[in-house]
Structure formats: C-alpha cells, structure tokens
C-alpha cells in the first residue's frame, strides 16, 4: 500500500531519536497539522493518520456541563477520511478498524473549552495558575480554515509566549520559574466567526 508511506514517514520523524516524547498537547497540534495537510491534498491517509494520533488522548471538558465535542474530534477526522478515500477498499478497511478500536487504557489528557469568536475579536480567559518548574502548554484549534492566534501574559502583563502564524491552530509552551497565574488570550483574525477549542494542561 504505497499511499501509506507519507503518513508513516511523518509520524516516524515527528519525534527525533533521543528527544523527549511529545506531550498530549503537542500530539494534538501535530494531528491538526496532518489533518489540514491531508484535506488540502485530498489525501485520506494523512487524515486517517491524524485521527489515529488523536483518538487515544482523553480530552476532558473544563466545564462538564458543556462537554461539546472539540471541532476536530477524531470521529470528525475519520468521517473526512472516509469522504476522501472515495471507496478505496484498503483505506476504508483501515478507517473501519480505527473506528472499532476500543479506548482501553486511554490516558486522562488536557482540559478543553469550546467557544466561538467573531472575526477580529479577542477573548481573554480568567487568570489560570500553572505550577513552577513544570511545562505549561496552551493550544487553540478551529475545525475550519481561519486564523487563530494565542498569547500568554504573566500577572504583570508581560507577554511570555505568543503564536501569530496565519493558521487555524496556535500553540504556546513555557516553564514558569515559580507557581503563578497566567492569562490566555485568543484572537480570531479570520474572515468570519469561528468555533474553536482552547486546550491546556
């Protein structure tokens, strides 16, 4: 099955030899990149690889009363892969296998919050405490082509991290010297309102 090669190579080289394993949030970001690349290329295998990366991560709703599925849940990715496969038997079989796989041993992963943001608007989240000396991560993604940015500020209003690349995903990581509160800001520079998921550890 030669069409599997691009996805396998991408996954194989996602983590260089000797490097620390990717965090759950980093895997989410990688799966989004694979997904959007696969959609742009019309490549069902890349989209399937994105779903395979995402499925084992146990996302948790920050507010259990509003546990909406993230815009790019693994089920939505599989549905897109099925459309792109155009009834190619081998790929459809792989999609069915992944869909049927159980979730035993699924890790408890990052918290997420679902929100909508109109074009040109910025949303500031209440200050959140992150532990000193530990890797802190914040990540936003939309389910459609748009331009989301993220910014992290400390208690004094200093910008600690920002990601302003024009894309529907944005990722920030930092390691606080000591436990403290940080404010996350999400900006939508896309042409229309966007539903997005904010994920953090």
Backbone as a printed PyTorch tensor [residue, N CA C, xyz], in Angstrom:
tensor([[[  0.8460,  -1.1920,   0.0000],
         [  0.0000,   0.0000,   0.0000],
         [  0.8830,   1.2450,   0.0000]],

        [[  1.3800,   1.6650,  -1.1410],
         [  2.3410,   2.7620,  -1.1990],
         [  1.8080,   4.0840,  -0.6950]],

        [[  0.4790,   4.2920,  -0.7300],
         [ -0.0480,   5.5790,  -0.2850],
         [  0.1170,   5.7900,   1.2100]],

        [[  0.4140,   4.7220,   1.9600],
         [  0.6270,   4.8700,   3.3870],
         [  1.9690,   5.5190,   3.7070]],

        [[  2.9020,   5.4880,   2.7760],
         [  4.2600,   5.9330,   3.0580],
         [  4.3460,   7.3570,   3.6020]],

        [[  3.6800,   8.3640,   2.9840],
         [  3.8300,   9.7310,   3.5070],
         [  3.4060,   9.8600,   4.9630]],

        [[  2.2820,   9.2500,   5.3290],
         [  1.8080,   9.3640,   6.7070],
         [  2.7440,   8.6640,   7.6700]],

        [[  3.2270,   7.4840,   7.2880],
         [  4.1300,   6.7460,   8.1560],
         [  5.4300,   7.5100,   8.3700]],

        [[  5.9490,   8.1270,   7.3170],
         [  7.1770,   8.8900,   7.4490],
         [  6.9770,  10.1030,   8.3480]],

        [[  5.8570,  10.7930,   8.1850],
         [  5.5920,  11.9580,   9.0170],
         [  5.5290,  11.5790,  10.4800]],

        [[  4.8490,  10.4710,  10.7820],
         [  4.7230,  10.0450,  12.1720],
         [  6.0630,   9.5550,  12.7130]],

        [[  6.8380,   8.8850,  11.8800],
         [  8.1010,   8.3320,  12.3390],
         [  9.0900,   9.4250,  12.7190]],

        [[  9.0660,  10.5560,  11.9820],
         [ 10.0380,  11.6000,  12.2300],
         [  9.4690,  12.7580,  13.0440]],

        [[  8.2800,  12.5860,  13.6100],
         [  7.6940,  13.6510,  14.4220],
         [  8.5310,  13.8930,  15.6710]],

        [[  9.1190,  12.8240,  16.2450],
         [  9.9680,  12.9420,  17.4220],
         [ 11.3630,  12.4630,  17.0740]],

        [[ 12.3720,  13.3400,  17.0400],
         [ 13.7260,  12.9090,  16.7060],
         [ 14.2290,  11.8700,  17.6910]],

        [[ 15.1390,  11.0110,  17.2370],
         [ 15.7130,   9.9990,  18.1080],
         [ 16.4010,  10.6760,  19.2840]],

        [[ 16.1490,  10.1470,  20.4920],
         [ 16.7740,  10.6900,  21.6810],
         [ 16.0140,  11.8480,  22.3000]],

        [[ 15.0160,  12.3980,  21.6140],
         [ 14.2440,  13.5110,  22.1580],
         [ 13.1750,  12.9840,  23.1060]],

        [[ 12.6890,  13.8840,  23.9660],
         [ 11.6150,  13.5000,  24.8690],
         [ 10.3430,  13.2430,  24.0570]],

        [[  9.5120,  12.3010,  24.5210],
         [  8.2540,  12.0520,  23.8130],
         [  7.3980,  13.3140,  23.7630]],

        [[  6.5940,  13.4210,  22.7300],
         [  5.6940,  14.5600,  22.6170],
         [  4.6680,  14.5340,  23.7410]],

        [[  4.3010,  15.7130,  24.2340],
         [  3.2160,  15.8050,  25.2040],
         [  1.8860,  15.6170,  24.4850]],

        [[  0.8290,  15.3920,  25.2610],
         [ -0.5010,  15.2350,  24.6570],
         [ -0.8840,  16.4620,  23.8370]],

        [[ -0.5890,  17.6570,  24.3560],
         [ -0.9480,  18.8780,  23.6370],
         [ -0.1610,  18.9740,  22.3330]],

        [[  1.1170,  18.5900,  22.3520],
         [  1.9120,  18.6050,  21.1300],
         [  1.3970,  17.5890,  20.1160]],

        [[  0.9350,  16.4350,  20.5930],
         [  0.3550,  15.4410,  19.6840],
         [ -0.9220,  15.9870,  19.0560]],

        [[ -1.7230,  16.7030,  19.8360],
         [ -2.9330,  17.3220,  19.2860],
         [ -2.5680,  18.3030,  18.1710]],

        [[ -1.5270,  19.1060,  18.4100],
         [ -1.1030,  20.0730,  17.3950],
         [ -0.6060,  19.3550,  16.1420]],

        [[  0.1620,  18.2870,  16.3220],
         [  0.6590,  17.5240,  15.1810],
         [ -0.4920,  16.8960,  14.3950]],

        [[ -1.4650,  16.3610,  15.1180],
         [ -2.5890,  15.7270,  14.4270],
         [ -3.3820,  16.7520,  13.6190]],

        [[ -3.5030,  17.9740,  14.1350],
         [ -4.1930,  19.0220,  13.3830],
         [ -3.4360,  19.3710,  12.1100]],

        [[ -2.1070,  19.4620,  12.2180],
         [ -1.3020,  19.7800,  11.0350],
         [ -1.4590,  18.6920,   9.9740]],

        [[ -1.4420,  17.4310,  10.4080],
         [ -1.6490,  16.3280,   9.4650],
         [ -3.0330,  16.4060,   8.8300]],

        [[ -4.0230,  16.7170,   9.6640],
         [ -5.4040,  16.7710,   9.1700],
         [ -5.5540,  17.8370,   8.0830]],

        [[ -5.1110,  19.0570,   8.3730],
         [ -5.2880,  20.1430,   7.4020],
         [ -4.4590,  19.9000,   6.1450]],

        [[ -3.2670,  19.3070,   6.3030],
         [ -2.4640,  18.9820,   5.1310],
         [ -3.1620,  17.9120,   4.2910]],

        [[ -3.7310,  16.9130,   4.9780],
         [ -4.4390,  15.8630,   4.2660],
         [ -5.6560,  16.3810,   3.5120]],

        [[ -6.4030,  17.2740,   4.1440],
         [ -7.5740,  17.8550,   3.4790],
         [ -7.1370,  18.6770,   2.2700]],

        [[ -6.0710,  19.4740,   2.4450],
         [ -5.5900,  20.3030,   1.3370],
         [ -5.1300,  19.4550,   0.1580]],

        [[ -4.5340,  18.2890,   0.4430],
         [ -4.0250,  17.4110,  -0.6130],
         [ -5.0810,  16.4280,  -1.1140]],

        [[ -6.2180,  16.3610,  -0.4130],
         [ -7.2060,  15.3480,  -0.7420],
         [ -6.7020,  13.9480,  -0.4310]],

        [[ -5.8980,  13.8150,   0.6180],
         [ -5.2260,  12.5620,   0.9620],
         [ -5.8670,  11.9380,   2.1900]],

        [[ -6.6300,  10.8760,   1.9830],
         [ -7.3300,  10.2160,   3.0860],
         [ -6.3700,   9.6010,   4.0910]],

        [[ -5.1980,   9.1720,   3.6300],
         [ -4.2490,   8.5080,   4.5280],
         [ -3.6880,   9.4810,   5.5640]],

        [[ -3.3720,  10.7040,   5.1380],
         [ -2.9000,  11.7000,   6.0940],
         [ -3.9810,  12.0350,   7.1190]],

        [[ -5.2180,  12.1530,   6.6770],
         [ -6.3180,  12.4460,   7.5940],
         [ -6.5290,  11.2770,   8.5490]],

        [[ -6.4060,  10.0550,   8.0590],
         [ -6.5170,   8.8710,   8.9130],
         [ -5.4000,   8.8620,   9.9550]],

        [[ -4.1700,   9.2230,   9.5470],
         [ -3.0540,   9.2850,  10.4940],
         [ -3.3370,  10.3200,  11.5860]],

        [[ -3.9410,  11.4390,  11.2100],
         [ -4.2950,  12.4650,  12.1910],
         [ -5.2840,  11.9160,  13.2160]],

        [[ -6.2890,  11.1950,  12.7400],
         [ -7.2790,  10.6120,  13.6410],
         [ -6.6410,   9.5780,  14.5580]],

        [[ -5.7120,   8.7860,  14.0270],
         [ -5.0490,   7.7520,  14.8390],
         [ -4.2300,   8.3860,  15.9570]],

        [[ -3.5660,   9.5040,  15.6680],
         [ -2.8060,  10.1990,  16.7000],
         [ -3.7250,  10.7490,  17.7950]],

        [[ -4.8840,  11.2370,  17.3840],
         [ -5.7540,  11.9510,  18.3210],
         [ -6.6090,  11.0220,  19.1830]],

        [[ -7.0150,   9.8860,  18.6610],
         [ -8.0000,   9.0580,  19.3630],
         [ -7.5940,   8.6600,  20.7830]],

        [[ -6.3340,   8.2750,  21.0470],
         [ -6.0040,   7.8010,  22.3960],
         [ -5.9490,   8.8860,  23.4660]],

        [[ -6.0030,  10.1580,  23.0670],
         [ -5.8590,  11.2320,  24.0420],
         [ -7.2130,  11.5250,  24.6810]],

        [[ -7.2720,  11.3900,  25.9910],
         [ -8.5320,  11.5690,  26.7100],
         [ -8.8040,  13.0140,  27.0580]],

        [[ -9.3250,  13.7700,  26.1110],
         [ -9.6450,  15.1690,  26.3660],
         [-10.7420,  15.2850,  27.4220]],

        [[-10.6060,  16.2800,  28.3000],
         [-11.5920,  16.4970,  29.3510],
         [-12.1760,  17.8960,  29.2190]],

        [[-13.4950,  17.9940,  29.3260],
         [-14.1480,  19.3040,  29.2580],
         [-13.8570,  20.0860,  30.5340]],

        [[-13.4440,  21.3470,  30.3800],
         [-13.1950,  22.1860,  31.5470],
         [-14.4750,  22.3680,  32.3550]],

        [[-15.6060,  22.4450,  31.6660],
         [-16.9190,  22.5300,  32.3080],
         [-17.7190,  21.3110,  31.8640]],

        [[-17.8830,  20.3040,  32.7360],
         [-18.5910,  19.0770,  32.3390],
         [-20.0010,  19.3320,  31.8330]],

        [[-20.5980,  20.4540,  32.2330],
         [-21.9540,  20.7590,  31.7750],
         [-21.9760,  21.1850,  30.3130]],

        [[-20.8150,  21.5190,  29.7830],
         [-20.7260,  21.9460,  28.3830],
         [-19.6850,  21.1060,  27.6490]],

        [[-19.8430,  19.8040,  27.7310],
         [-18.8570,  18.8820,  27.1490],
         [-19.1220,  18.6670,  25.6630]],

        [[-19.1470,  19.7580,  24.9050],
         [-19.3030,  19.6390,  23.4550],
         [-18.0410,  19.0070,  22.8740]],

        [[-18.1930,  18.2690,  21.7880],
         [-17.0310,  17.6720,  21.1300],
         [-16.1640,  18.7750,  20.5310]],

        [[-14.8450,  18.6840,  20.6840],
         [-13.9650,  19.6680,  20.0450],
         [-14.1930,  19.6940,  18.5330]],

        [[-13.9440,  20.8320,  17.8960],
         [-14.1830,  20.9350,  16.4470],
         [-13.4930,  19.8460,  15.6400]],

        [[-12.3090,  19.4220,  16.0920],
         [-11.5770,  18.4030,  15.3490],
         [-11.4620,  17.1220,  16.1770]],

        [[-12.5870,  16.5870,  16.6090],
         [-12.5690,  15.3000,  17.2790],
         [-12.1280,  14.2010,  16.3210]],

        [[-11.6200,  13.0890,  16.8610],
         [-11.1170,  12.0260,  15.9770],
         [-12.2310,  11.4440,  15.1170]],

        [[-13.4880,  11.4570,  15.6250],
         [-14.5900,  10.9400,  14.8140],
         [-14.8130,  11.7990,  13.5730]],

        [[-14.7310,  13.1290,  13.7520],
         [-14.8960,  14.0360,  12.6060],
         [-13.7650,  13.8320,  11.5990]],

        [[-12.5600,  13.5880,  12.1090],
         [-11.4360,  13.3190,  11.2110],
         [-11.6670,  12.0370,  10.4100]],

        [[-12.1500,  10.9960,  11.0820],
         [-12.4190,   9.7390,  10.3840],
         [-13.4860,   9.9220,   9.3110]],

        [[-14.5170,  10.7060,   9.6390],
         [-15.5760,  10.9520,   8.6570],
         [-15.0050,  11.6370,   7.4120]],

        [[-14.0880,  12.5730,   7.6060],
         [-13.4660,  13.2600,   6.4750],
         [-12.5840,  12.2950,   5.6930]],

        [[-11.8530,  11.4260,   6.4000],
         [-11.0110,  10.4330,   5.7200],
         [-11.8580,   9.5240,   4.8390]],

        [[-13.0380,   9.1600,   5.3340],
         [-13.9150,   8.2810,   4.5660],
         [-14.3820,   8.9630,   3.2860]],

        [[-14.6880,  10.2530,   3.3810],
         [-15.0850,  11.0060,   2.1830],
         [-13.9450,  11.0510,   1.1750]],

        [[-12.7440,  11.3160,   1.6740],
         [-11.5900,  11.4580,   0.7820],
         [-11.1330,  10.1270,   0.1940]],

        [[-11.4350,   9.0230,   0.8740],
         [-10.9630,   7.7170,   0.3960],
         [-11.6320,   7.3030,  -0.9090]],

        [[-12.8130,   7.8790,  -1.1680],
         [-13.5220,   7.6080,  -2.4200],
         [-13.6850,   6.1070,  -2.6630]],

        [[-14.1190,   5.4160,  -1.5890],
         [-14.4180,   3.9740,  -1.6630],
         [-13.2040,   3.1150,  -2.0200]],

        [[-12.0250,   3.5690,  -1.6540],
         [-10.8250,   2.7510,  -1.8460],
         [-10.8000,   1.6880,  -0.7460]],

        [[-10.9500,   0.4500,  -1.1340],
         [-11.2070,  -0.6270,  -0.1850],
         [-10.2130,  -0.7420,   0.9460]],

        [[ -8.9110,  -0.7110,   0.6530],
         [ -7.9000,  -0.8860,   1.6960],
         [ -7.9610,   0.2320,   2.7300]],

        [[ -8.1050,   1.4610,   2.2570],
         [ -8.1560,   2.5950,   3.1770],
         [ -9.4480,   2.5660,   3.9850]],

        [[-10.5620,   2.2440,   3.3460],
         [-11.8300,   2.1480,   4.0670],
         [-11.7480,   1.1060,   5.1770]],

        [[-11.0190,   0.0140,   4.9240],
         [-10.8620,  -1.0270,   5.9390],
         [-10.0640,  -0.5010,   7.1360]],

        [[ -9.0210,   0.2890,   6.8670],
         [ -8.2390,   0.8760,   7.9560],
         [ -9.0720,   1.8660,   8.7650]],

        [[ -9.8990,   2.6330,   8.0770],
         [-10.7840,   3.5810,   8.7580],
         [-11.7510,   2.8330,   9.6650]],

        [[-12.3290,   1.7420,   9.1590],
         [-13.2580,   0.9480,   9.9550],
         [-12.5650,   0.3290,  11.1620]],

        [[-11.3130,  -0.1170,  10.9730],
         [-10.5630,  -0.7090,  12.0890],
         [-10.3250,   0.3140,  13.1960]],

        [[ -9.9220,   1.5170,  12.8160],
         [ -9.6630,   2.5470,  13.8260],
         [-10.9510,   2.9410,  14.5350]],

        [[-12.0400,   3.0290,  13.7840],
         [-13.3290,   3.3850,  14.3750],
         [-13.7650,   2.3420,  15.3990]],

        [[-13.4390,   1.0800,  15.1350],
         [-13.8820,  -0.0030,  16.0110],
         [-12.9530,  -0.2360,  17.2010]],

        [[-11.7480,   0.3240,  17.1540],
         [-10.8060,   0.1200,  18.2500],
         [-11.3740,   0.6500,  19.5520]],

        [[-11.1780,  -0.1210,  20.6170],
         [-11.6340,   0.3180,  21.9370],
         [-10.7470,   1.4160,  22.4910]],

        [[-11.1660,   1.9750,  23.6100],
         [-10.4330,   3.0640,  24.2430],
         [ -9.8260,   2.6280,  25.5660]],

        [[ -9.5480,   1.3400,  25.7160],
         [ -8.9590,   0.8490,  26.9590],
         [ -7.6020,   1.5030,  27.1790]],

        [[ -7.3870,   1.8820,  28.4260],
         [ -6.1020,   2.4800,  28.7640],
         [ -5.9490,   3.9090,  28.3010]],

        [[ -7.0380,   4.5260,  27.8610],
         [ -6.9500,   5.9080,  27.3890],
         [ -6.4990,   6.8150,  28.5240]],

        [[ -5.4740,   7.6010,  28.2820],
         [ -4.9380,   8.4750,  29.3150],
         [ -5.8620,   9.6550,  29.5480]],

        [[ -5.7830,  10.2000,  30.7560],
         [ -6.5170,  11.4180,  31.0700],
         [ -5.7170,  12.5860,  30.5230]],

        [[ -6.2480,  13.2350,  29.5090],
         [ -5.4640,  14.2280,  28.7840],
         [ -5.8000,  15.6580,  29.1450]],

        [[ -5.4870,  16.5970,  28.2590],
         [ -5.6450,  18.0220,  28.5400],
         [ -7.1150,  18.4140,  28.7020]],

        [[ -7.3110,  19.5310,  29.4030],
         [ -8.6460,  20.1060,  29.5090],
         [ -8.9050,  20.9750,  28.2900]],

        [[-10.1740,  21.0220,  27.8740],
         [-10.5030,  21.8720,  26.7310],
         [-11.7520,  22.6810,  27.0310]],

        [[-11.8570,  23.7990,  26.3630],
         [-13.0260,  24.6630,  26.4580],
         [-13.4530,  25.0310,  25.0460]],

        [[-14.7440,  24.9090,  24.7570],
         [-15.2780,  25.2460,  23.4390],
         [-15.8620,  26.6590,  23.4750]],

        [[-15.5240,  27.4540,  22.4920],
         [-16.0440,  28.8200,  22.4320],
         [-16.1350,  29.2640,  20.9790]],

        [[-16.8380,  30.3640,  20.7670],
         [-16.9310,  30.9900,  19.4420],
         [-16.3910,  32.4020,  19.5380]],

        [[-15.7770,  32.8480,  18.4630],
         [-15.1610,  34.1630,  18.4560],
         [-15.4100,  34.8000,  17.0990]],

        [[-15.9760,  36.0100,  17.1200],
         [-16.2730,  36.6830,  15.8570],
         [-14.9850,  37.1700,  15.2030]],

        [[-15.0480,  37.4420,  13.9220],
         [-13.8800,  37.9040,  13.1760],
         [-13.3300,  39.1920,  13.7750]],

        [[-12.0290,  39.2340,  13.9890],
         [-11.3780,  40.4300,  14.5110],
         [-11.4270,  40.5780,  16.0170]],

        [[-12.0860,  39.6480,  16.7070],
         [-12.2570,  39.7690,  18.1580],
         [-11.1640,  39.0190,  18.9180]],

        [[-10.9930,  39.4070,  20.1830],
         [-10.0500,  38.7620,  21.0900],
         [-10.7780,  38.3480,  22.3560]],

        [[-10.5160,  37.1430,  22.8240],
         [-11.1070,  36.6190,  24.0630],
         [-10.0050,  36.4410,  25.0930]],

        [[-10.1810,  37.0580,  26.2790],
         [ -9.2350,  36.8940,  27.3820],
         [ -9.8430,  35.9590,  28.4130]],

        [[ -9.0970,  34.9500,  28.8100],
         [ -9.5800,  33.9810,  29.7920],
         [ -9.1190,  34.3740,  31.1820]],

        [[ -9.9120,  34.0270,  32.2060],
         [ -9.5020,  34.3440,  33.5800],
         [ -8.1250,  33.7620,  33.8870]],

        [[ -7.3780,  34.4580,  34.7380],
         [ -6.0360,  34.0140,  35.0900],
         [ -6.0670,  32.5800,  35.6170]],

        [[ -5.1710,  31.7620,  35.0980],
         [ -5.0830,  30.3580,  35.4770],
         [ -3.7240,  30.0970,  36.1090]],

        [[ -3.7160,  29.3280,  37.1850],
         [ -2.4580,  29.0500,  37.8800],
         [ -1.7380,  27.8650,  37.2440]],

        [[ -0.4330,  28.0490,  37.0150],
         [  0.4250,  26.9830,  36.4970],
         [  1.5640,  26.7800,  37.4920]],

        [[  1.9670,  25.5280,  37.6770],
         [  2.9640,  25.1860,  38.6840],
         [  4.3850,  25.5170,  38.2200]],

        [[  5.1620,  26.0540,  39.1350],
         [  6.5410,  26.3990,  38.8530],
         [  7.3840,  25.1820,  38.5100]],

        [[  8.2700,  25.3280,  37.5340],
         [  9.1740,  24.2670,  37.1540],
         [  8.5880,  23.2300,  36.2280]],

        [[  7.2900,  23.2960,  35.9630],
         [  6.6440,  22.3080,  35.0940],
         [  6.2810,  22.9410,  33.7540]],

        [[  6.3390,  22.1340,  32.6890],
         [  5.9850,  22.6240,  31.3610],
         [  4.5060,  23.0030,  31.3270]],

        [[  4.2220,  24.2230,  30.9140],
         [  2.8430,  24.6840,  30.7390],
         [  2.5760,  24.8210,  29.2490]],

        [[  1.3750,  24.4490,  28.8300],
         [  1.0370,  24.4850,  27.4110],
         [ -0.3740,  25.0330,  27.2210]],

        [[ -0.5440,  25.7630,  26.1420],
         [ -1.8640,  26.2440,  25.7380],
         [ -1.9560,  26.1290,  24.2230]],

        [[ -3.1100,  25.6720,  23.7560],
         [ -3.2430,  25.3590,  22.3390],
         [ -4.6650,  25.6570,  21.9040]],

        [[ -4.8300,  26.2810,  20.7390],
         [ -6.1620,  26.5300,  20.1910],
         [ -6.2360,  25.9570,  18.7860]],

        [[ -7.4160,  25.4580,  18.4310],
         [ -7.6300,  24.9640,  17.0830],
         [ -9.0800,  25.1770,  16.6890]],

        [[ -9.2740,  25.4420,  15.4210],
         [-10.6190,  25.5480,  14.8520],
         [-10.8120,  24.4070,  13.8720]],

        [[-12.0660,  24.0870,  13.5940],
         [-12.3530,  22.9930,  12.6880],
         [-12.4040,  23.4060,  11.2360]],

        [[-12.2330,  24.6810,  10.9640],
         [-12.2950,  25.1730,   9.5880],
         [-11.1230,  26.1100,   9.3450]],

        [[-10.8830,  26.4080,   8.0810],
         [ -9.7640,  27.2660,   7.7200],
         [-10.0200,  28.6830,   8.2190]],

        [[ -9.1840,  29.1560,   9.1350],
         [ -9.2950,  30.5080,   9.6780],
         [ -7.9190,  30.9130,  10.1800]],

        [[ -7.8310,  31.9440,  10.9720],
         [ -6.5400,  32.3910,  11.5060],
         [ -6.7030,  32.6780,  12.9890]],

        [[ -6.2850,  31.7280,  13.8160],
         [ -6.3280,  31.8940,  15.2660],
         [ -4.9300,  32.1850,  15.7960]],

        [[ -4.8470,  33.1070,  16.7460],
         [ -3.6000,  33.4140,  17.4220],
         [ -3.7830,  33.2300,  18.9250]],

        [[ -2.6730,  32.9850,  19.6300],
         [ -2.7330,  32.8500,  21.0780],
         [ -1.6010,  33.6510,  21.6970]],

        [[ -1.8860,  34.2090,  22.8720],
         [ -0.8890,  34.9810,  23.6170],
         [ -1.0130,  34.6300,  25.0900]],

        [[  0.1310,  34.5120,  25.7700],
         [  0.1700,  34.2210,  27.2050],
         [  0.8310,  35.3850,  27.9150]],

        [[  0.1710,  35.9020,  28.9460],
         [  0.7210,  37.0070,  29.7400],
         [  0.8600,  36.5890,  31.1950]],

        [[  1.9090,  37.0950,  31.8600],
         [  2.0480,  36.8300,  33.2950],
         [  1.2270,  37.8410,  34.0810]],

        [[  1.3250,  37.7690,  35.4120],
         [  0.4950,  38.6190,  36.2720],
         [  0.7990,  40.1040,  36.0750]],

        [[  2.0040,  40.4200,  35.5980],
         [  2.3770,  41.8200,  35.3840],
         [  2.0100,  42.3110,  33.9860]],

        [[  1.4100,  41.4440,  33.1790],
         [  1.0210,  41.8310,  31.8330],
         [  2.1080,  41.6390,  30.7950]],

        [[  3.2290,  41.0200,  31.1910],
         [  4.2980,  40.7490,  30.2330],
         [  3.9230,  39.5790,  29.3320]],

        [[  4.2200,  39.6850,  28.0400],
         [  3.9400,  38.6040,  27.1100],
         [  5.0150,  37.5290,  27.2800]],

        [[  4.5950,  36.3420,  27.6910],
         [  5.5070,  35.2260,  27.9320],
         [  5.6870,  34.3880,  26.6710]],

        [[  4.6120,  34.2640,  25.9150],
         [  4.6450,  33.4420,  24.7030],
         [  3.5230,  33.9010,  23.7800]],

        [[  3.7520,  33.7960,  22.4750],
         [  2.6940,  34.0880,  21.5180],
         [  2.9430,  33.2990,  20.2480]],

        [[  1.8580,  32.9650,  19.5730],
         [  1.9200,  32.2790,  18.2810],
         [  0.9690,  33.0150,  17.3540]],

        [[  1.5330,  33.7010,  16.3650],
         [  0.7380,  34.5260,  15.4510],
         [  0.8500,  34.0660,  14.0060]],

        [[  1.2690,  32.8330,  13.8070],
         [  1.2950,  32.3130,  12.4410],
         [ -0.1190,  32.2690,  11.8760]],

        [[ -0.3020,  32.6080,  10.5860],
         [ -1.6400,  32.5750,   9.9870],
         [ -2.0960,  31.1340,   9.7490]],

        [[ -2.8160,  30.5840,  10.7120],
         [ -3.2840,  29.2070,  10.5880],
         [ -4.4470,  28.9980,  11.5570]],

        [[ -5.2210,  27.9190,  11.3820],
         [ -6.3370,  27.6440,  12.2930],
         [ -5.8960,  27.0270,  13.6100]],

        [[ -4.5830,  26.8700,  13.8300],
         [ -4.0830,  26.3420,  15.0990],
         [ -2.9960,  27.2700,  15.6320]],

        [[ -2.8280,  27.2960,  16.9500],
         [ -1.7720,  28.0890,  17.5750],
         [ -1.3690,  27.4020,  18.8700]],

        [[ -0.0650,  27.4090,  19.1640],
         [  0.4650,  26.6620,  20.3110],
         [  1.4850,  27.5060,  21.0600]],

        [[  1.4090,  27.4740,  22.3880],
         [  2.3840,  28.1390,  23.2350],
         [  2.8150,  27.1940,  24.3460]],

        [[  4.0980,  27.2300,  24.6860],
         [  4.5850,  26.4810,  25.8470],
         [  5.5930,  27.3370,  26.5940]],

        [[  5.6150,  27.1970,  27.9000],
         [  6.5670,  27.9290,  28.7320],
         [  6.7450,  27.1470,  30.0370]],

        [[  7.7920,  27.4720,  30.7710],
         [  8.0710,  26.7800,  32.0270],
         [  8.2080,  27.8410,  33.1250]],

        [[  7.1630,  28.0730,  33.9010],
         [  7.2340,  29.1070,  34.9380],
         [  8.3420,  28.8190,  35.9450]],

        [[  9.0610,  29.8660,  36.3180],
         [ 10.1020,  29.7020,  37.3310],
         [  9.4900,  29.3650,  38.6860]],

        [[  8.3130,  29.8970,  38.9340],
         [  7.5900,  29.6060,  40.1730],
         [  6.0980,  29.5850,  39.8780]],

        [[  5.3470,  28.9830,  40.7790],
         [  3.9020,  28.8870,  40.5890],
         [  3.2960,  30.2850,  40.4970]],

        [[  2.4450,  30.4780,  39.5090],
         [  1.8230,  31.7790,  39.3430],
         [  0.6730,  31.7240,  38.3550]],

        [[ -0.0410,  32.8380,  38.2500],
         [ -1.2220,  32.9160,  37.3840],
         [ -0.8450,  33.5450,  36.0420]],

        [[ -1.4330,  33.0060,  34.9900],
         [ -1.1860,  33.4980,  33.6310],
         [ -2.5160,  33.6770,  32.9120]],

        [[ -2.5670,  34.6910,  32.0670],
         [ -3.7750,  34.9960,  31.2950],
         [ -3.5650,  34.5280,  29.8550]],

        [[ -4.5450,  33.8030,  29.3320],
         [ -4.5080,  33.3380,  27.9450],
         [ -5.4420,  34.2070,  27.1070]],

        [[ -4.9480,  34.6490,  25.9630],
         [ -5.7540,  35.4530,  25.0550],
         [ -5.7950,  34.7810,  23.6920]],

        [[ -7.0020,  34.6750,  23.1400],
         [ -7.1990,  34.0640,  21.8240],
         [ -7.7410,  35.1330,  20.8810]],

        [[ -7.1800,  35.2080,  19.6940],
         [ -7.5710,  36.2170,  18.7120],
         [ -7.9810,  35.5310,  17.4170]],

        [[ -9.0680,  35.9950,  16.8230],
         [ -9.5360,  35.4620,  15.5430],
         [ -9.3120,  36.5130,  14.4570]],

        [[ -8.3160,  36.2760,  13.6170],
         [ -8.0470,  37.1840,  12.5020],
         [ -8.6060,  36.6490,  11.1870]],

        [[ -9.4320,  35.6050,  11.2840],
         [-10.0500,  35.0520,  10.0910],
         [-11.1630,  35.9340,   9.5620]],

        [[-11.7230,  35.5650,   8.4230],
         [-12.7370,  36.4040,   7.7720],
         [-14.1370,  36.2660,   8.3630]],

        [[-14.3240,  35.2960,   9.2660],
         [-15.6640,  35.0500,   9.8060],
         [-15.5570,  34.5170,  11.2290]],

        [[-16.7010,  34.4560,  11.9010],
         [-16.7290,  33.8700,  13.2460],
         [-16.2430,  32.4260,  13.1870]],

        [[-15.6150,  31.9870,  14.2700],
         [-15.0650,  30.6350,  14.2940],
         [-15.3480,  29.9750,  15.6370]],

        [[-15.7380,  28.7210,  15.5970],
         [-15.8210,  27.9050,  16.8090],
         [-14.4770,  27.2380,  16.9990]],

        [[-13.9530,  27.3110,  18.2140],
         [-12.6200,  26.7820,  18.4510],
         [-12.5600,  26.0660,  19.7930]],

        [[-11.5290,  25.2990,  19.9740],
         [-11.2580,  24.6400,  21.2540],
         [ -9.9590,  25.2110,  21.8130]],

        [[ -9.9860,  25.6170,  23.0780],
         [ -8.7870,  26.0030,  23.7990],
         [ -8.4180,  24.8390,  24.7040]],

        [[ -7.1940,  24.3540,  24.5910],
         [ -6.7600,  23.2090,  25.3790],
         [ -5.5240,  23.5930,  26.1850]],

        [[ -5.4720,  23.1420,  27.4170],
         [ -4.3370,  23.4330,  28.2750],
         [ -4.1540,  22.3090,  29.2780]],

        [[ -2.9400,  22.1850,  29.7610],
         [ -2.6680,  21.1520,  30.7600],
         [ -2.7460,  21.7430,  32.1480]]])
